[in-house]
Amino acid sequence: MLIFPAIDILEGKVVRLSQGKFSSKTVYSDNPLSVAIQWQEEGAKFLHIVDLDGAKAGKPINLALIEKIAHALKIPIQLGGGVRDINSLKMILDKGVERVILGSVVVQKPRFLSQACSRFGERIVVGIDARHGLVSIAGWRETTAKKAVELAREVEASGAKTIIFTDIERDGMLISCNIDGITEILAAVKIPLIASGGISTTEDIIKLKKLGLAGIIIGKAFYDGKLTLSEAMEAAQ
């Protein structure tokens, strides 16, 4: 099971939000590039980066910075935040990003996903962000009536090869992961699932590994010193 250290970028800084609330940000670094390099040096195999400015604006904002990071690293990165059209998607992939995460657009323009998947294949990942089992969009500011498990089935049918499931209520809260929600999605689809939100101990990681996840994303637990990358990777083996 792969461990993805998370780098959330807001106004050029590495931050973590609690439950996706922009009003509850903690700044961890003024230099996302050095943080990315540090994760690589510590042994990370893949990085998960979110352009929070892009998520708010509905279009990629930090592309120059993302390109610098992609070119400075030997390991791949996946990027989410504000990708709403094919041009933005292609531009990001051309900057050296390995995989692009599509979120809101999958709900707002269902046909877009099948077009993106047919053109870019495994480089497309779908992010399903849920609050109380219902999908949230627009930088987590709007909750829809769509169930996360229903969307998971739909995106698999549209050709998505990987899903990232985030429990917003737990994200940045260090209160353990939503085992029930993760299990429900694992039972509904056959494609690889990556989980995010609340993972903060080696016990969490061991539980998730037993479920058969492809990977997990960890942010706040690393930045707050609750867990080290080496501890997480060892628990995931």
C-alpha positions in Angstrom: 0.0 0.0 0.0 1.4 3.3 -1.1 1.8 6.3 1.3 1.2 9.7 -0.3 2.5 12.7 1.7 0.2 15.6 1.1 1.2 19.1 0.2 -1.7 21.6 0.2 -0.8 24.9 -1.4 -2.6 28.2 -0.6 -1.2 31.6 -1.4 2.2 30.0 -2.1 2.5 28.3 1.3 2.1 24.8 2.5 -1.0 24.7 4.7 -3.4 22.2 6.3 -7.1 23.0 6.7 -9.5 21.4 9.2 -12.5 19.8 7.5 -11.7 21.8 4.4 -12.4 25.2 6.0 -10.3 28.0 4.6 -10.8 29.9 7.9 -9.0 27.2 9.9 -5.7 27.0 8.1 -2.4 26.2 9.7 0.7 27.3 7.7 3.6 24.8 7.9 6.0 26.3 5.3 6.6 29.2 3.0 8.4 27.0 0.6 6.4 24.1 -1.0 9.3 23.2 -3.3 11.6 22.5 -0.3 8.9 20.5 1.4 8.4 18.4 -1.7 12.2 17.8 -2.0 12.3 16.9 1.7 9.5 14.3 1.2 11.5 12.7 -1.6 14.6 12.6 0.5 12.7 10.9 3.3 11.7 8.1 0.9 8.3 9.1 -0.5 7.5 7.2 -3.7 4.6 9.5 -4.8 3.4 13.0 -3.7 -0.2 14.2 -3.5 -0.5 18.0 -4.1 -3.6 20.1 -3.9 -3.8 23.6 -5.4 -6.3 25.1 -2.9 -6.2 28.5 -4.7 -7.3 26.6 -7.8 -10.0 24.7 -6.0 -11.5 28.1 -4.8 -11.1 29.8 -8.2 -12.3 26.9 -10.3 -9.1 27.0 -12.4 -5.4 26.0 -11.8 -3.6 28.9 -10.1 -0.2 27.7 -8.9 1.0 26.1 -12.2 4.4 27.8 -12.3 5.1 26.5 -8.8 3.8 23.0 -9.6 6.0 22.9 -12.7 9.1 23.7 -10.6 8.2 21.0 -8.1 7.6 18.4 -10.9 10.9 19.2 -12.6 12.9 19.2 -9.3 11.7 15.7 -8.2 12.5 12.2 -9.5 9.3 10.8 -8.0 5.9 11.4 -9.5 3.2 13.8 -8.3 -0.6 13.8 -8.6 -2.3 17.2 -8.5 -5.9 18.3 -7.8 -7.6 21.6 -7.5 -9.6 23.6 -10.0 -9.3 21.4 -13.1 -12.5 21.9 -15.0 -11.7 21.5 -18.7 -9.5 19.6 -21.1 -7.1 22.5 -21.8 -6.3 22.9 -18.1 -5.9 19.1 -17.8 -3.5 18.9 -20.7 -1.6 22.0 -19.5 -1.0 20.4 -16.1 0.1 17.0 -17.6 2.5 18.9 -19.9 4.1 20.6 -16.8 5.4 17.2 -15.7 2.5 16.1 -13.4 2.0 12.4 -13.5 -1.7 12.2 -12.6 -4.5 14.8 -12.4 -7.3 14.5 -9.9 -10.7 15.5 -11.1 -13.3 16.4 -8.5 -16.1 18.9 -8.9 -16.1 18.7 -12.7 -17.1 15.0 -12.5 -20.3 15.9 -10.9 -21.0 19.1 -12.8 -20.0 17.7 -16.3 -20.4 13.9 -16.2 -19.4 13.5 -19.9 -16.1 15.3 -19.3 -14.7 12.3 -17.3 -15.2 9.8 -20.1 -13.6 12.2 -22.6 -10.6 12.7 -20.2 -10.2 9.0 -19.5 -10.3 8.0 -23.2 -7.7 10.6 -23.9 -5.4 10.4 -20.9 -6.1 6.9 -19.5 -4.5 6.1 -16.1 -3.2 9.7 -15.7 -6.8 10.6 -14.6 -7.8 10.1 -11.0 -11.2 10.9 -9.6 -11.4 12.6 -6.2 -14.6 11.8 -4.3 -14.9 14.1 -1.3 -17.8 13.4 1.0 -19.5 14.9 4.0 -21.8 12.4 5.8 -21.7 10.2 2.8 -22.7 12.9 0.3 -20.4 14.3 -2.3 -19.1 17.8 -1.8 -17.8 20.1 -4.6 -16.5 23.6 -5.3 -13.6 23.4 -2.8 -15.8 21.5 -0.4 -18.1 24.5 0.0 -21.2 22.9 -1.6 -22.7 19.5 -0.6 -24.7 17.7 -3.2 -27.5 15.1 -2.9 -25.2 12.5 -4.6 -24.0 9.6 -2.5 -20.3 9.0 -2.6 -20.8 5.3 -3.3 -23.1 6.1 -6.3 -20.6 8.4 -7.8 -17.9 5.8 -7.3 -19.9 3.3 -9.4 -20.5 6.0 -12.1 -16.9 7.1 -12.4 -15.7 3.5 -12.7 -18.3 3.0 -15.5 -17.0 6.1 -17.2 -13.5 4.7 -17.4 -11.7 6.0 -14.3 -8.8 3.8 -13.2 -8.3 5.1 -9.6 -10.5 6.8 -7.0 -9.4 9.0 -4.0 -12.0 9.0 -1.3 -11.8 11.8 1.3 -13.9 12.0 4.4 -14.2 15.8 4.9 -15.4 15.6 8.4 -12.2 13.8 9.4 -9.8 15.7 7.2 -7.2 17.5 9.2 -8.8 16.4 12.5 -6.5 13.5 13.4 -9.5 11.5 14.6 -8.9 8.2 12.7 -10.4 7.2 9.3 -13.9 6.4 8.2 -13.6 2.6 7.9 -17.3 2.2 7.1 -17.3 4.7 4.2 -14.1 3.3 2.8 -15.4 -0.3 3.0 -18.6 0.6 1.3 -16.8 2.1 -1.7 -14.3 -0.8 -1.9 -17.3 -3.2 -2.1 -18.9 -1.1 -4.9 -16.0 -0.8 -7.3 -13.1 -3.0 -8.6 -10.7 -0.1 -9.5 -7.9 0.9 -7.0 -9.0 3.1 -4.1 -6.9 5.6 -2.2 -8.2 6.9 1.1 -7.7 10.2 2.9 -9.0 12.0 5.9 -8.1 11.6 9.6 -5.3 9.0 9.3 -3.0 9.7 12.2 -1.6 6.5 13.7 0.2 3.3 12.6 -2.9 1.4 13.8 -5.0 3.4 11.3 -2.6 2.4 8.5 -2.6 -1.3 9.5 -6.4 -1.4 9.5 -6.6 0.3 6.1 -3.9 -2.0 4.6 -6.1 -5.0 5.7 -9.0 -3.6 3.7 -7.0 -3.8 0.4 -6.5 -0.1 -0.4 -4.1 0.9 -3.1 -2.8 3.8 -1.0 -3.5 6.4 1.7 -2.9 10.1 1.8 -1.4 11.6 5.0 -1.0 15.3 5.7 -1.6 16.8 9.2 -0.3 13.8 11.1 3.0 14.2 9.4 3.2 17.9 9.8 2.2 17.9 13.4 4.8 15.2 14.2 2.2 12.5 15.2 3.7 10.1 12.6 6.8 9.9 10.5 6.9 8.8 6.9 9.2 5.9 7.7 6.8 4.7 10.4 3.9 5.0 8.0 5.7 3.2 5.2 6.7 0.4 7.5 3.1 -0.1 8.7 1.9 -0.1 5.1 4.3 -2.9 4.0 
